[in-house]
Amino acid sequence: MRVLIVFAHAEPSSFNGALLRAGVAALLAAGHEVQVSDLYAMGFDPVSDRRNFVTVANPDRLGQQAEEAYASANNGFVPALQAEMDKLAWCDVLVFQFPIWWLGLPAILKGWVDRVFAVGRAYGGGRWFEGGFFAGKRAMCAVSLGGLEDVYSDSGVYAPIEDVLFPIHRGIFGFTGFSVIAPFAVYGPGRIDATAREAYLERYVERLLTLETAPLLEWK
């Protein structure tokens, strides 16, 4: 199994950092192949504009999708983006690992999606959902949340985590053809004790080692 983990947390000593290290070590020990895009460590630029390209389709007006399509056809992406696109093509399973900020992706990870999921490389030409570029691959969100689980429920102040993540699950993963694995969520890592955090680490390792068979989300 080839696993790409796109990691978006600025602090290596965070619980997210501990999850990443435990997960990568377990996958490698089990004989799987792993690549990690540690966005903060990479200094990844999240701004999507002409800096994405070494080609120019129209010098007078930036049409982002038109420029992406032209770059896809003419090997026109800057090397930093091409490297990330190559990782997507390589992996069997994509994992986004990040803290939920304002019920969504941290800006650096959203920018990664904006720049890497380009026309001609992730969608376009009538290829989406079941016929998408990444059909046959799997994807999963592994997230940490500031609140405890009851906050993210039908009776809490926010919706259940599957609802919170719907724009990512359906609008990014599903749209581009990925089969979507049920998310792995860590609730309130700063509010629980060491024993509970250790249990989360063990569960995360177990989930990563079973990515090929983990339950998938179904859409109505």
C-alpha positions in Angstrom: 0.0 0.0 0.0 1.3 3.5 -0.9 0.1 6.1 1.5 0.4 9.9 1.1 -0.1 11.9 4.3 -0.6 15.6 3.8 0.1 17.0 7.3 -0.9 20.5 8.3 0.2 21.4 11.8 2.9 24.0 12.6 4.1 22.4 15.9 6.0 19.1 15.7 5.5 18.5 19.5 1.7 18.7 19.2 -0.5 15.7 19.5 -0.9 15.8 15.8 2.8 15.5 15.5 2.7 12.4 17.8 0.0 10.9 15.7 2.0 11.4 12.5 5.2 9.9 13.9 3.4 6.8 15.3 1.4 6.3 12.1 4.4 6.6 9.7 6.5 4.3 11.9 3.8 1.7 12.0 3.1 1.8 8.2 6.8 1.5 7.4 7.3 -1.4 9.9 4.4 -3.2 8.2 6.1 -2.9 4.8 4.0 -0.1 3.3 5.4 2.8 1.4 4.8 6.3 2.8 5.3 9.8 1.7 4.6 12.8 3.9 3.9 16.4 2.7 4.6 18.3 5.9 3.2 21.6 4.6 4.6 23.9 7.4 8.0 22.3 7.3 8.0 22.6 3.5 7.0 26.3 3.7 4.3 25.5 1.2 2.9 28.6 -0.4 -1.0 28.4 -0.3 -1.7 31.2 -2.8 -3.0 30.0 -6.1 -2.3 32.3 -9.1 0.2 32.6 -12.0 2.9 31.5 -9.6 1.6 28.0 -10.2 2.8 27.9 -13.8 5.9 28.1 -16.0 3.6 28.3 -19.1 1.2 31.1 -20.1 -2.0 30.4 -22.0 -3.3 34.0 -21.9 -1.0 36.8 -20.8 -3.8 39.4 -20.8 -6.2 37.8 -18.3 -5.8 35.1 -15.7 -8.3 32.4 -16.2 -7.2 29.9 -13.5 -8.9 26.8 -14.9 -7.8 27.6 -18.5 -4.2 28.1 -17.3 -4.4 24.8 -15.4 -5.7 23.0 -18.4 -2.9 24.5 -20.6 -0.2 23.6 -18.0 -1.5 20.1 -17.7 -1.2 19.6 -21.5 2.2 21.3 -21.7 4.1 20.2 -18.6 3.6 23.7 -17.3 3.4 23.5 -13.5 6.2 24.8 -11.3 8.4 22.0 -9.9 7.0 22.3 -6.3 3.4 21.7 -7.6 4.4 19.0 -10.0 6.1 17.1 -7.2 2.8 17.2 -5.2 0.8 16.1 -8.2 3.2 13.2 -8.7 2.6 12.1 -5.1 -1.1 12.1 -5.7 -0.7 9.9 -8.8 1.6 7.6 -6.9 -0.5 6.9 -3.8 -3.2 4.3 -3.2 -4.5 6.2 -0.2 -4.5 9.9 0.6 -4.7 11.1 4.2 -5.3 14.7 5.2 -4.1 15.1 8.8 -5.0 18.5 10.4 -6.6 20.3 13.2 -10.1 21.6 12.5 -10.0 25.4 12.4 -13.3 27.4 12.2 -15.0 24.1 11.1 -12.7 23.8 8.2 -9.2 23.3 6.7 -6.2 25.3 7.9 -5.4 27.9 5.2 -2.2 26.1 4.2 -4.0 22.9 3.5 -6.8 24.6 1.6 -4.2 26.3 -0.5 -2.5 22.9 -1.2 -5.9 21.7 -2.5 -6.4 24.9 -4.5 -3.0 24.5 -6.2 -2.5 20.8 -6.5 -6.0 19.7 -7.5 -5.8 21.3 -10.9 -7.8 20.9 -14.1 -6.3 18.1 -16.1 -4.6 16.6 -13.1 -7.4 16.1 -10.6 -10.6 16.8 -12.6 -11.9 18.1 -15.9 -12.9 16.7 -19.3 -16.0 15.1 -17.8 -14.1 13.2 -15.2 -15.6 13.5 -11.8 -17.1 11.4 -9.0 -17.2 7.7 -9.9 -15.4 8.5 -13.2 -12.9 10.8 -11.6 -9.1 10.9 -12.0 -8.6 9.2 -8.6 -11.2 6.4 -9.0 -9.8 3.3 -7.3 -8.0 5.2 -4.7 -9.1 5.9 -1.1 -8.9 9.1 1.0 -9.4 9.9 4.7 -9.4 12.9 7.0 -7.6 12.4 10.3 -8.5 15.5 12.4 -8.2 16.9 15.9 -10.9 19.1 17.4 -10.7 21.5 20.3 -14.0 20.3 21.9 -15.1 17.0 23.3 -17.2 14.6 21.3 -20.6 15.7 22.7 -19.9 19.2 21.1 -19.8 17.6 17.7 -23.1 15.7 17.8 -26.8 16.1 16.9 -27.4 17.5 20.4 -24.2 19.6 20.5 -23.5 23.1 19.3 -21.9 21.8 16.1 -22.9 19.0 13.8 -21.4 15.5 13.9 -17.9 15.3 12.4 -19.2 13.7 9.2 -21.3 16.7 8.6 -18.5 19.1 9.4 -16.3 17.4 6.9 -18.8 17.0 4.1 -17.3 19.8 1.9 -14.0 17.9 2.0 -15.4 14.4 1.8 -17.8 15.1 -1.0 -16.5 18.3 -2.6 -12.8 17.4 -2.8 -12.3 13.7 -2.3 -15.6 12.4 -3.8 -15.6 14.9 -6.6 -12.2 13.8 -7.8 -13.0 10.1 -7.6 -11.7 9.0 -4.3 -13.6 6.4 -2.2 -13.9 8.2 1.2 -13.0 6.4 4.4 -14.8 7.3 7.5 -12.8 10.0 9.3 -10.6 9.5 12.3 -11.3 12.2 14.9 -9.5 13.1 18.1 -11.7 15.1 20.4 -10.2 17.6 22.8 -6.6 16.3 22.9 -5.8 19.2 25.3 -8.7 18.3 27.5 -8.0 14.6 28.1 -5.4 12.8 30.1 -2.3 10.9 29.0 -4.1 7.5 29.1 -6.8 8.7 26.7 -4.3 10.2 24.4 -2.4 7.0 24.3 -5.6 5.1 23.4 -6.1 7.5 20.5 -2.5 6.8 19.3 -3.2 3.1 19.3 -6.4 3.5 17.5 -4.8 5.7 14.9 -2.1 3.2 14.2 -4.8 0.5 13.9 -6.7 2.6 11.4 -3.7 3.4 9.2 -2.8 -0.3 9.1 -6.3 -1.2 7.9 -6.8 1.7 5.3 -7.4 -0.9 2.6 -10.4 -2.4 4.4 -11.6 0.5 6.6 -15.3 1.3 6.2 -16.3 3.8 3.5 -18.8 6.6 3.7 -21.9 6.2 1.5 -23.7 9.0 -0.2 -27.5 9.3 -0.7 
